[in-house]
């Protein structure tokens, strides 16, 4: 939901690069389909998350349709910053048009060059872009040239090639075009559950003079610290680890009950649809409930039933 230009002027935008300039490892909530929306971003920000991404939005739909803009993007003026909006795009001007629309409400955009799903690659989006370095360079440069705000970041999120020289070349071309930072998921397009190639992320980091963010298989704060040590990355991006424990970056080894209560309060305040509200709780409670409890909780079918269950079992 994007407001009018008056509201845009009132948005408290920030410079995401200040996080990287601080010298601290930047703790980042990944773009996640259905999950990294405003309510969840609000929750993880309460627990030491520095930077949040929206779910991936198809830029062409976003530009073409006000309905798509209203359904795909929601933010608020006060607490949802710094915020990066991730777009799927394959044409430079379409990405620029999307960036221009979003610029008053967000602190930067990210070009998805890493999604390995078949539909995305068939449409020319996502991970197929790592094989089109000149196109990526062109898209970054276009946004840089057409967005006047120098604090507005333009980043990319990639997967790696089997031949890492090609990945380094892609990253260096993007850097030359003015990209702010690069997030590297340390797997190739074909890899799903194989070990993450943290050594590859380190090699990429060593070849760049801009920040590099490491992504892949970080489930705890200790994992994040280990990945930073292995890769020397400037930031750590987490997806599933934060779904399972939104308080992870604050040092909690499992989801504290206070975090569950916070989620209930935030979700109800934001009018979060039941399925999303329930799914988040299923993730959060995975490690702290018995198999029998899961069987009961996971089939609850209404907000009131979930609230009653939490109150009866946990006093939440």
C-alpha positions, 0 to 999 in steps of 0.5 A: 500500500503506497500512499500519496506524495504528501505521505512520501515526503514524510517517510523517515528514509535512511541511508542503508550504507551507514550500516556497512560504514559502521564496521559492525556485521550487518544483520539482515532479514532475507526476501522470503515469498509470503513471509518477509512482509511488514508484520514479520519485518516489524517483529525481527526489527524488535530483536536486533535485525538491522536491515529488512527486505520485502518479498520479491516483487515482479517489477513489470506487474508493479509498474503496470498495476495499482492493484499489484502495488497495493497487494505486494507492498506495504510499509509504514513511516515510522519503524520499517526502515531501512527497507530494501524492496526486491524486484524481479526484472529483465529490462532496465527501464522497467526496473527504473520505473519500479524504482522511481515509484518505490523510491519515496517509501523505501531506502533501496532496491535489490535486483533478484539474480538468484531465484532458481525457481523454474517459473522465474528462470523461464520468464527471464528473471532470477538466477538466469541473470547471473549468465547475463552480466552486461544486462545486470550492469545495464540495469544497475547503471540505469537505476543509478542514472535515473534516481536522484537520491544519492542515499538510495541503494541499488543492490543485487542478490546472486547465486554462484557459477560452477566457474567462480571466475564468471561470478567474480566478473559479474560482481566486478561489472556490477560494481563498476555500474554503481551497485551498492553491495552484493549478496551472495547465496553460496550455491549454484543454480542447480544446488538446493540442499548441498553445503554452502560454498563459503570459500566462494563467498570469501573469494568474491569478497576479496575481489570487491571494494564494496560490501558483500553479504553472505547468505545460506544455511545460517540458523543461529547467531553462532552460525552467523558468527562462523560464516562471518569468520569464514567469508569475511563478509560485511553482512549476514542475510538469514531466511529460514533461521529467522522464520524458526527463531525471529529473535535469533539476532538478539542471541536467543537459541530458540524462540522466547515466549515474549517473541511469540507474544510480540508476534501475536500482538503485531499480527493482530494489529496489522490484520495479518491473514490467518494462514500467514499468522498461523504459519509463522507460529508453526515455524516459531514453535517447531523447536519448543513443542512436542510432536503431539503438541504440533499435531494439535496446533498445526491443524487449528483453523481460526485465529480464536482457536490459536489464541485459546491454545496459546493462552491455555498452554503457554499463558501467551 
